[in-house]
Amino acid sequence: MHPIRRSPDYTLMAVVALLLGIGIVMVYTSSTAVAEADFGNRYYFLVRQAIWVAIGLSSMAVFASINPWFWQKHSRTALLVAIVLLILVIIPGVGISRLGARRWLGYGQLSFQPSEVTKFAFIMWLASYLAGNAREVQHFVRGLLPPLLVLGLLFGLIMLEPDLGTSMTLAGTGGLMLFAAGARLSHLAGLGVVGVAGIFALAKIDEERWSRITTFLNPWADPTDSGYQIIQALLAFGSGGLFGVGLGESRQKYFYLPERHTDMIYAVLGEELGFIGAVLVLLLFFAFAWRGYRIAIQAPDRFTSLLAAGVTSLITLQAALNIAVVTASVPSTGIPLPFLSYGGTSLLITLSGVGILLGVSRYCRN
């Protein structure tokens, strides 16, 4: 029998609402120039983001009402569907190619990235697997090898798109879930070393990926090309100072900073709202992680605990990677900032994930 159903975690809902509110404001203020130039409507991106927020919140409510053990029952099916979608997306003529990468399925504007669905399908499957093999998790062959083979398959399919950032996020989330499940630190440390070496090798054999590393080490070596984006982001933060230049007063959004309303939106936020605003967003993500892991700790059983830990780790890791990239702390990964960056299906799937987390919170122990 399952525990008594309670109210969802309202603190988590408030944190997500605040992040979404900041995101809507920042999408508008960062996109006005490009929206006016490309579409003749300064509200173009604002309207679409608001619509996706409404759709995403509706999806979050639906997912929050679903019994979390439903995901355990259907975790294998979800994983198989995700694998099929990843195979379809790399087939020429089926997957949609943009900017040299084939990552989308659909038609025209109605498209989505199967890799986004794969993240949550893998979390569901891994939580179910680890819940059913609790005694084997400290044994490498019997406990860790099966999920590592599945992760390797998903990693490889996503790399064929190619999308190293998403592959790294998936691997990092899997590692955190294995840690939460009680895997040996020696095994995880060894896997970490192998993983870092593998990522280095993947970067080395691809000129574009390798240039991201060399650019990260010295963006000023090529300030008008490979180093341009990160230099403009740093200039935005530097211009913002402690209190910012004022909401809507960004200068970098006027065609200096690329991807100003998507991957680099945190730089515009730092320019307009300053160090204070940037730290506020950081604190909100810390609050999200706190409430998410609190739900995982208080979850009624091993599956729901690992499910909550996985969802929390995924969203928190994506936020950490985006902020690290924008502040020139790590090489570029192409990961959007959850809840803030402009984007439809990514926001929808992220809020659906929050719904799963809220669903678990309804059965938590007091």
C-alpha positions as CSV (number, residue, x, y, z in Angstrom):
1,M,0.0,0.0,0.0
2,H,1.1,3.5,-0.8
3,P,1.3,6.3,1.9
4,I,-1.5,8.8,2.4
5,R,-1.5,11.4,-0.3
6,R,-0.8,15.0,0.9
7,S,-0.4,18.4,-0.5
8,P,2.5,19.1,-2.8
9,D,5.6,21.0,-1.8
10,Y,4.4,24.6,-2.0
11,T,7.9,26.0,-1.3
12,L,9.2,24.2,-4.4
13,M,6.3,25.6,-6.4
14,A,7.0,29.1,-5.2
15,V,10.7,28.8,-6.2
16,V,9.8,27.6,-9.7
17,A,7.2,30.4,-10.0
18,L,9.8,33.0,-9.1
19,L,12.3,31.6,-11.7
20,L,9.6,31.5,-14.4
21,G,8.6,35.1,-13.6
22,I,12.2,36.3,-13.8
23,G,12.6,34.2,-17.0
24,I,9.6,35.9,-18.7
25,V,10.8,39.3,-17.8
26,M,14.4,38.6,-19.0
27,V,13.3,36.9,-22.2
28,Y,11.3,40.1,-23.1
29,T,14.0,42.6,-22.2
30,S,16.8,40.6,-23.8
31,S,15.0,39.9,-27.1
32,T,13.3,43.2,-27.9
33,A,16.1,44.3,-30.4
34,V,16.3,41.0,-32.3
35,A,12.5,40.6,-32.3
36,E,12.0,44.1,-33.7
37,A,14.6,43.6,-36.3
38,D,13.6,40.1,-37.5
39,F,9.8,40.1,-36.9
40,G,8.8,43.8,-36.6
41,N,7.3,43.0,-33.2
42,R,9.2,43.6,-30.0
43,Y,6.8,41.2,-28.1
44,Y,7.4,38.3,-30.5
45,F,9.5,36.2,-28.1
46,L,7.6,37.3,-25.0
47,V,4.3,36.2,-26.3
48,R,5.6,32.8,-27.3
49,Q,7.4,32.3,-24.0
50,A,4.3,33.2,-22.1
51,I,2.3,30.7,-24.1
52,W,4.8,27.9,-23.4
53,V,4.9,28.8,-19.7
54,A,1.1,28.4,-19.6
55,I,1.3,25.0,-21.4
56,G,4.2,23.9,-19.2
57,L,2.4,24.8,-16.0
58,S,-0.6,22.8,-17.2
59,S,1.6,19.9,-17.9
60,M,3.3,20.3,-14.5
61,A,-0.1,20.1,-12.8
62,V,-1.1,17.0,-14.8
63,F,2.2,15.2,-14.0
64,A,2.0,16.2,-10.3
65,S,-1.4,14.5,-10.1
66,I,0.0,11.2,-11.4
67,N,0.9,8.5,-8.9
68,P,4.8,8.4,-9.0
69,W,4.8,4.6,-9.1
70,F,3.2,4.9,-12.5
71,W,6.6,5.8,-13.8
72,Q,8.2,2.8,-12.3
73,K,5.6,0.5,-14.0
74,H,6.3,2.1,-17.4
75,S,10.0,2.9,-17.1
76,R,11.1,0.3,-19.5
77,T,8.6,1.4,-22.1
78,A,9.7,5.0,-21.7
79,L,13.3,4.0,-22.2
80,L,12.6,2.0,-25.3
81,V,10.5,4.9,-26.8
82,A,13.4,7.2,-26.1
83,I,15.9,4.9,-27.8
84,V,13.6,4.7,-30.9
85,L,13.3,8.5,-31.0
86,L,17.1,8.9,-30.8
87,I,17.5,6.5,-33.7
88,L,14.9,8.3,-35.8
89,V,16.4,11.7,-35.2
90,I,19.8,10.7,-36.8
91,I,18.2,9.2,-39.9
92,P,18.6,11.7,-42.8
93,G,15.3,12.9,-44.1
94,V,13.6,12.1,-40.7
95,G,15.5,14.2,-38.2
96,I,15.6,17.9,-38.7
97,S,19.0,19.5,-39.2
98,R,19.8,23.0,-37.9
99,L,23.2,24.7,-37.7
100,G,25.0,21.5,-38.7
101,A,23.4,19.3,-36.0
102,R,20.5,16.8,-36.5
103,R,18.7,17.0,-33.1
104,W,15.0,17.5,-33.8
105,L,11.9,15.6,-34.8
106,G,8.7,17.2,-36.1
107,Y,7.8,19.7,-38.7
108,G,8.8,23.3,-38.9
109,Q,8.1,25.2,-35.7
110,L,6.4,22.1,-34.2
111,S,9.6,20.2,-33.3
112,F,11.2,18.8,-30.3
113,Q,14.5,17.3,-29.2
114,P,14.2,13.6,-28.4
115,S,17.3,14.0,-26.1
116,E,15.2,16.1,-23.8
117,V,12.7,13.2,-23.4
118,T,15.5,10.8,-23.1
119,K,16.9,12.5,-19.9
120,F,13.7,11.8,-17.9
121,A,13.1,8.4,-19.5
122,F,16.6,7.4,-18.4
123,I,16.0,8.8,-14.9
124,M,12.8,6.7,-14.5
125,W,14.5,3.5,-15.8
126,L,17.6,4.0,-13.6
127,A,15.5,4.7,-10.5
128,S,13.5,1.6,-11.1
129,Y,16.6,-0.5,-11.8
130,L,18.5,0.7,-8.7
131,A,15.4,0.2,-6.6
132,G,15.1,-3.4,-7.7
133,N,18.8,-4.1,-7.4
134,A,19.6,-2.4,-4.1
135,R,21.9,-5.2,-2.8
136,E,23.9,-5.4,-6.1
137,V,24.7,-1.7,-6.4
138,Q,28.1,-2.0,-4.7
139,H,29.1,-4.8,-7.1
140,F,30.5,-3.5,-10.4
141,V,29.6,-6.3,-12.8
142,R,26.2,-7.3,-11.3
143,G,25.2,-3.8,-10.1
144,L,26.8,-1.1,-12.1
145,L,27.6,-2.6,-15.5
146,P,23.9,-2.9,-16.8
147,P,23.1,0.8,-16.2
148,L,26.5,1.8,-17.6
149,L,25.8,-0.1,-20.8
150,V,22.4,1.6,-21.2
151,L,24.0,5.0,-20.5
152,G,26.7,4.2,-23.0
153,L,24.1,3.4,-25.7
154,L,22.2,6.7,-25.0
155,F,25.4,8.7,-24.8
156,G,26.5,7.3,-28.2
157,L,23.2,8.0,-29.9
158,I,23.1,11.5,-28.6
159,M,26.7,12.1,-29.7
160,L,25.7,11.1,-33.3
161,E,23.5,14.2,-33.5
162,P,26.1,15.5,-32.2
163,D,25.3,17.0,-28.7
164,L,28.2,16.7,-26.2
165,G,26.5,19.0,-23.7
166,T,23.4,16.9,-23.3
167,S,25.5,13.7,-23.3
168,M,27.5,15.1,-20.4
169,T,24.4,16.2,-18.5
170,L,22.9,12.7,-18.9
171,A,26.1,11.1,-17.7
172,G,26.5,13.5,-14.7
173,T,22.9,12.8,-13.7
174,G,23.4,9.1,-13.9
175,G,26.5,9.4,-11.7
176,L,24.7,11.4,-9.1
177,M,21.9,8.8,-9.0
178,L,24.4,6.0,-8.6
179,F,26.0,7.9,-5.7
180,A,22.6,8.4,-4.1
181,A,21.9,4.7,-4.5
182,G,25.0,3.8,-2.5
183,A,27.5,2.8,-5.2
184,R,31.1,2.6,-4.0
185,L,33.1,5.8,-4.2
186,S,36.1,3.9,-5.7
187,H,33.9,2.7,-8.6
188,L,32.4,6.2,-9.2
189,A,35.9,7.8,-9.0
190,G,37.2,5.3,-11.6
191,L,34.2,5.9,-13.8
192,G,34.8,9.7,-13.4
193,V,38.4,9.4,-14.6
194,V,37.4,7.3,-17.6
195,G,34.6,9.7,-18.4
196,V,36.8,12.8,-18.3
197,A,39.4,11.1,-20.5
198,G,36.6,10.0,-22.9
199,I,35.2,13.6,-23.1
200,F,38.7,14.9,-23.7
201,A,39.2,12.4,-26.5
202,L,35.8,13.3,-28.1
203,A,36.8,17.0,-28.0
204,K,40.2,16.3,-29.4
205,I,39.0,14.5,-32.5
206,D,36.5,17.3,-33.4
207,E,37.9,20.7,-34.4
208,E,34.8,22.6,-33.3
209,R,34.7,21.0,-29.8
210,W,38.5,21.4,-29.4
211,S,38.2,25.1,-30.3
212,R,35.7,25.5,-27.4
213,I,38.4,24.3,-25.0
214,T,41.2,26.5,-26.4
215,T,38.8,29.4,-26.5
216,F,37.9,28.8,-22.8
217,L,41.5,28.8,-21.9
218,N,42.2,32.1,-23.8
219,P,39.2,33.8,-25.4
220,W,41.2,36.9,-26.2
221,A,43.4,34.9,-28.6
222,D,40.5,35.2,-31.2
223,P,38.3,38.0,-29.9
224,T,36.4,38.5,-33.2
225,D,35.5,34.9,-33.9
226,S,35.7,31.9,-31.5
227,G,36.2,34.1,-28.4
228,Y,33.7,36.7,-29.3
229,Q,30.6,35.3,-27.5
230,I,32.3,34.7,-24.1
231,I,34.1,38.1,-24.2
232,Q,30.7,39.8,-24.8
233,A,29.2,37.9,-21.9
234,L,32.0,38.9,-19.6
235,L,31.6,42.5,-20.8
236,A,27.9,42.3,-19.9
237,F,28.7,41.1,-16.4
238,G,31.4,43.8,-16.0
239,S,29.0,46.5,-17.1
240,G,26.4,45.4,-14.6
241,G,28.5,45.9,-11.6
242,L,26.8,45.6,-8.2
243,F,23.3,46.8,-9.0
244,G,23.1,46.6,-12.8
245,V,22.5,49.2,-15.5
246,G,18.7,48.9,-15.0
247,L,16.0,46.6,-16.3
248,G,15.7,46.9,-20.1
249,E,18.9,49.0,-20.3
250,S,21.3,46.3,-21.6
251,R,23.6,47.4,-24.3
252,Q,24.9,43.9,-25.1
253,K,21.5,42.8,-26.3
254,Y,21.8,45.2,-29.3
255,F,23.5,42.6,-31.5
256,Y,26.7,42.4,-29.5
257,L,26.0,39.2,-27.5
258,P,24.9,36.2,-29.5
259,E,22.1,34.0,-28.1
260,R,21.1,36.8,-25.8
261,H,17.6,35.4,-25.0
262,T,18.5,31.7,-25.0
263,D,21.8,30.2,-23.8
264,M,23.3,33.6,-22.8
265,I,20.3,35.1,-21.0
266,Y,22.1,35.0,-17.6
267,A,24.7,37.4,-19.0
268,V,22.0,40.0,-19.9
269,L,20.5,39.4,-16.4
270,G,23.9,40.1,-14.9
271,E,24.2,43.3,-16.9
272,E,20.7,44.7,-16.2
273,L,20.3,43.5,-12.6
274,G,23.9,43.4,-11.6
275,F,25.7,41.1,-9.1
276,I,22.7,41.3,-6.8
277,G,20.3,40.0,-9.4
278,A,22.7,37.3,-10.6
279,V,23.1,36.1,-7.0
280,L,19.4,36.1,-6.4
281,V,18.9,33.7,-9.3
282,L,21.7,31.5,-7.9
283,L,20.0,31.4,-4.6
284,L,16.7,30.4,-6.2
285,F,18.5,27.4,-7.9
286,F,20.1,26.5,-4.5
287,A,16.6,26.6,-3.0
288,F,15.3,24.4,-5.8
289,A,18.1,21.9,-5.1
290,W,17.4,22.0,-1.4
291,R,13.7,21.3,-1.8
292,G,14.2,18.7,-4.4
293,Y,16.8,16.7,-2.4
294,R,14.6,17.1,0.7
295,I,11.8,15.4,-1.2
296,A,14.2,12.7,-2.2
297,I,15.3,12.1,1.5
298,Q,11.7,12.1,2.7
299,A,10.3,10.0,-0.1
300,P,8.3,6.9,0.9
301,D,10.5,4.3,-0.8
302,R,13.7,3.7,-2.7
303,F,12.2,4.2,-6.2
304,T,10.6,7.5,-5.5
305,S,13.7,8.7,-3.6
306,L,15.9,8.0,-6.5
307,L,13.4,9.4,-9.0
308,A,13.3,12.7,-7.1
309,A,17.0,12.8,-6.7
310,G,17.4,12.2,-10.5
311,V,15.0,15.0,-11.5
312,T,16.6,17.4,-9.0
313,S,20.1,16.5,-10.1
314,L,19.3,16.9,-13.8
315,I,17.7,20.4,-13.5
316,T,20.3,21.6,-11.0
317,L,23.2,20.3,-13.1
318,Q,21.9,22.0,-16.2
319,A,21.6,25.3,-14.4
320,A,25.1,24.9,-13.0
321,L,26.6,24.1,-16.4
322,N,24.8,27.1,-18.1
323,I,25.9,29.6,-15.4
324,A,29.5,28.2,-15.5
325,V,29.7,28.6,-19.3
326,V,28.3,32.1,-19.2
327,T,30.8,33.2,-16.5
328,A,33.7,31.5,-18.4
329,S,34.2,28.9,-15.7
330,V,34.0,25.9,-18.1
331,P,34.1,25.5,-21.9
332,S,30.9,26.1,-23.9
333,T,28.3,23.2,-23.7
334,G,25.2,24.7,-25.4
335,I,23.0,23.9,-22.4
336,P,20.1,26.4,-21.8
337,L,19.3,27.9,-18.4
338,P,16.2,26.0,-17.0
339,F,13.1,28.1,-16.5
340,L,14.8,31.3,-17.8
341,S,16.1,30.6,-21.4
342,Y,13.7,31.1,-24.3
343,G,12.5,27.8,-25.7
344,G,9.3,25.9,-26.0
345,T,9.7,22.1,-25.7
346,S,12.7,22.4,-23.4
347,L,10.6,24.4,-21.0
348,L,7.6,22.1,-21.3
349,I,9.7,19.0,-20.6
350,T,11.5,20.7,-17.7
351,L,8.2,21.7,-16.1
352,S,6.8,18.2,-16.6
353,G,9.9,17.0,-14.7
354,V,9.0,19.4,-11.9
355,G,5.5,17.9,-11.9
356,I,7.0,14.4,-11.4
357,L,9.0,15.9,-8.4
358,L,5.8,17.4,-7.0
359,G,4.1,14.1,-7.4
360,V,6.6,12.4,-5.2
361,S,6.3,15.2,-2.6
362,R,2.6,14.4,-2.2
363,Y,3.6,11.1,-0.6
364,C,6.6,12.3,1.5
365,R,6.9,11.6,5.2
366,N,6.4,14.6,7.5
